[in-house]
Amino acid sequence: MAEPEQQQQQANPDEVVLGQETGGARVAILNRPRQLNVISDRVVYLLAQFLESWEKDEDAKLVIFKVALVNGLVMGGGAAMVAPLKFAVVTEKTVFATPEASVGLHTDCSFSYIHSRLPGYLGEYLALTGARLNAKEMIAAGLATHFVPSEKLEELEKCLLNLNTGDESAVRAAIEEFSTDVQPDEDSILNKLRTDVLFQMLPTINKCFSAETIEDIIKAFESEGSIDGNQWIATVLKGMRRSSPTSLKMTLRSIREGRKQSLPECLKKEFRLTMNTLRSVVTGDVYEGIRALSIDKDNAPKWSPATLEEVKNEDIDRLFEPFSSEKELQVPSDDSNRWSGKFEHTVYGRTSE
């Protein structure tokens, strides 16, 4: 197979997003490995530039996100870029999680929509516990489409770059040439909790995480933990209890609402929650969580309120209150409300009055 000729669109090799053109393929490469490819405003700005340019490029047939050939840790915004794609390739090195509640935030980046559509109440479980899934589990849960051994990734990418077409069947055939059918490991949570019927609901998770409140979820989970064979529950509960009480309640409500909301509605709601969290409308837990995890690294956040019982329902209501129309997230539907990249000049970048 001849090597495709590559053209680098980004002059600075240290830029946070790199773009490549190879025949009819366009490749967006997230380039922040030390920061685990966290999505920043600069990342969004450059991705928007590349995508809008390629959208107008008649020679562009196929867009590849390097984050979608997932060969490592997949969390937050990076995870949100993987889950909705037509094809998401993972390897034995892939680890997925949505641990936002553990740092005082909420499950954002469209995951109140994505998690609410996973089997049973698996989404609530992942969001509230921060539990990790490996590649096999991601595929079983519907969060990825193909498993490719990491040593075959480079060869797969070359094959995709040589396709010169975005035809779905051609892309699928190319990926499946390198992919392997996999099932969750014997000790996987998806096997432990599965019924005898393949891909049936997860009974223990459904029983516990279908409860109406965080308090009731924890009580049900504690009860299940006393049953022989459920020793794994103690570790999960320990992680939940370390999370921000406000974040746990906010996250549960967000996912429950997401079950009845469209993707644009979920995005708008998550935007409100993020803005209100960052502005400490109810609590400054997100800054305390960041301090404990990333600055002082003592892993001992002092949440306020400190317990679930102290979190007031009216405070959670405040976090979900709609903004005035001009301050709501404008979900792009046409060119008139696409983000211009000038965040600091928008209402979103201004301090709340």
N, C-alpha and C positions, 0 to 999 in steps of 0.2 A: 504494500500500500504506500503510495507516494505521500510524502510529508506535506501537509497543507501550508501554504504561505500565510504567515501571521503578520498583522499590522497592529502595532500598539497604539491605542488612541490617547493614552495618558502619558505625557512627557515625564512626569515625576514618578520614578519607581517606588517612592515612599508614600505616595498618595494613598488615602484610605480606601479608595475604590479605583480599580484599574479596568480599562476596557480594551478588548481585542476584537479585531475583525479577521475572520478566516473564511474566505469564500462567502457562502451565504450565512455562515454562523456568526453570531455576535455573543461575546463572552463578557459578563460582568464579574469581576473578581473582588471579593471583599478582602481587604489587605490590612487588617488590624489583629494579627494573631496574638499579640501580647495582651490585648484587651478582649480576647475571645470574640472578636468581630462584633462588639456591641454596636448597635445602631445609634449614630449621633446625627446631629443636624447636617454635618458635612457629608456623611454617608448618604443621607436622604437626598441632599442637593445634587451630588454627583450621579447617583442612580437615576434621579429624575432627568438629568441632562442626557445621560446615555440612552435611556428608554425612549424619551421623546425624539431624540435624533434617529434611533433605529426604527421607530414607528413610522417615520416619514421616509425611510430608506427603502426603496423598492427592491434593492438587492438583498435585504435582510430577510432570511427565511426561517431562522431558528435562533432563539435567545437562550443562552445557558447561564445560570447562576452557579458560580463555584460553590456557594453555600448549599446549593441543591444537590451537589455531589458530596454528601455530608460524610466527612471522614474524621469526626471528632465531636466536641461538645456542642450541643444544639440547645440554646436557651433563648428566652425573650424574643427580641425582634428577629434574630436569626431563625428561630424556630418558626415564627410566623411567616417567614419567606419560604419555608420548605413545605409546610402542611397543605396550603391551597393549590400547589402546582400540579399540573397534569401528570408529571413524572417527578418523583423524588427518590433519589438513589442513596442508600445508606450502606455502611460497611460494618465489620465487626468492631470497629473502633468508635462507632457512633453512640453517644449518650444524649438522651432527651430529657428535659425537665422544665417545669414552670414553677420556680420557687419564689415568686415575687412576694407572697405573704410573709416569708421569713425575713424580708428586709423592709417591711412596713409599706409595701406597695399593694397592687392588686394584679390579677391576671389580665394583662392588657394585650395590645397588638393583635386584636381580633380573636383572642382565645376564649372570650366569653361566648363567642359564636361557635368556634371549633370544638371546645371542650363539651359544650352542651349537646353536641351531636355525636359524641363517641358512644360506644355501647353502654347501655344502662346508665349508671352513675359513675363510670370510670373517670369522666372529666372532673367532677367534683373531687374525687379522690386525688387525682394528680395535682389539681390546683391548691387544695387545702393542705396536702401533706408534703408537696414538693418532691414526691417520689420520682425516681429515675426509671426510664425505660431504655433497654438496649435496642439495637437495630431490629432484631427478630420481633421484639414486642411492639415496636413502632409499626411494623408491617401488619401484625396481627390486629392492632388497634385501628388501623386505617390511617395512620399518620405518615406513612411512607409507602411507596409502591414497589420498589425493587431492592434486593440485597445483592451487592456486588463485592466480592473480596477486595480488600484494599490494594492488593498487588495487581489487580486488573483495572484499577481506576484510570491510570494513564492511557492504557490501550483503549478503554471505552471512550475517553475524551477525544482521542485522535479519530476514532470511528465516527463520533458525532460531528466533529469538525469537517469531516470529509463528506458528510451526507449531502450538503448543499440543498436541503429541503427541510421544511417544517412539517411535512405530512405526518400526521399522528401515527399511522400504521408503520411508517418507515422508522420513526424515532423509537417506537415501541420494539420493533424487531431488532434494532441495533442494540438497545439496552438488554433485551432478553438473550442476546447472543453471549453476554457476559454474566448475566444474573443467575442466581441460584435460589431454588425454592427452599424456604426455611420455616421451621416451626419453633415456638418458644421453648427454651430449655425446661427440663423437668422441674427445676426449682423456681421457675418464673411465676410471678404473681398471676399471670394470665392462665397458667396451668393450674395452680393451686385453687383458683376460684372459679374455674370453668366447670359447667355441668357436663353430662355425658354427650350432649349434642354439640358438635363443632360450632364454635363462634357464638354459642349461647351467651346470655347475660352472665355477669359475674355475681353470683348470689350473695356472697358475704359483703362485697362492696355495695351492692344494691340495697341490702337490708339496712346497712349502717348509714350510708351517705344519701339515702332518700329521705332521711329525717328532715324536719322543717327548720331546725335551728342548729347552730354549731354545738351548743350545749348537748342537745339530744344526739347528735352524731357522735360526739365523744363518749357519751354514756353507752350508746349501742356498741361502739367499737371496743370499749373497755370490757363489756359483757362477752363479746366474741373472743376477746383475747384470753379469757379464762378457759377456753375450750382447747383440749389437746390438739396439737398440730398447728395452732394459731400463735405460736410464740413470736412470729414476725411482727405481730400487731404492736407489741410493746415498743419496739424501736420506732415504728411509724407514729405512735401516739406521742412519744418523747419529742419528735420533730415538730408535731403540731403545737404542742404546748410551748415551744420556744418561739413560735411565730407571734406577730403582733395581733392582739385580740381584735382591734379595729379592722385590720386587714383581713382577718379570717371572715368576719361578718360581712364586710364589703364584698369580698370575693365570692362568697356563697350566694349572696343576693344577685350579684352581677351575672353569674352563670345561670341561676334559676330564671332570671329575666331573659337571658339569652336564648333559652329554649323556645321562646315565643317571639323573638325579634329577628328581623332581617339583618344581614351583614352590615349595611349602612347604619341601621339603628344601633347595633352593637358598637360600632366604631365611634359613633357620636357619644354614646353613654360612657364608653371607656375614656374618651377624651375629657369629658367632664370630671370623671373620677380622678384622672391623672392631674388635671389642672388644680382641682380642689385639694388633692393630696400634696402637691408641690407647694401650694400656697398655705399649707397648714391650717386649712379652714376648720378642721376638727382636732387634728393632732399633728405633731411633728415627727411621728414615728418613722417616716421614710428617711429622715436625716439621721435619726438615732440608729436605724438599721444599717445605713451606709457607714456611719462611724464605726460601729461594732464589727462590721464585716471587712471593710476596705481600708479604713484609716488607722484606728487603734488596733484593729484585728484581735480584740479580746473576746469576740463572739459572746458577749454578755450585754445585749441591748436592754435598756431600761424603758420599757414601753409605758406610754401614758394615754389612756388608762392601762393599768397593769393586768387586769383580769377581764374575762368575758362579761362577768356580771356588772362591771362598772361601765361598760360601753352602752350608751343610751341609744335607743331606737331612733329618737329624733335627730341625733347627730349623724347616724347613718343616712337618714332621709336627706339631710342637708347635702351630703356628698353627691346624691343622685339628682338633686334639683336641676332642671334645665336652665341653661343660660338664656340671655336675651338672644334674639335671632342672629344679630350681627356677630355675636361671640361664639355661637355654636360652630362645631367643626363643619366645614364645607366639603362634603364628600364629592370628589370630582365626578361629574356626569358629562361634561363637555369642556371645551377649551376655556370657557369663561371663568371657571373656578379652580383651575389647576394651580398648584403651589408655585409661586414665582421664585422661590429660593430666598426671598428677602424676609425671613422670619421676624427679624427685630422690628420691622415696620408694621406687622400685623397686630390685630387685637390679641392674638394668642401670646405674643411676646411682651405684652404690657402688664404691669403690676395691677392686680385687682384693686379697684377703688374701695 
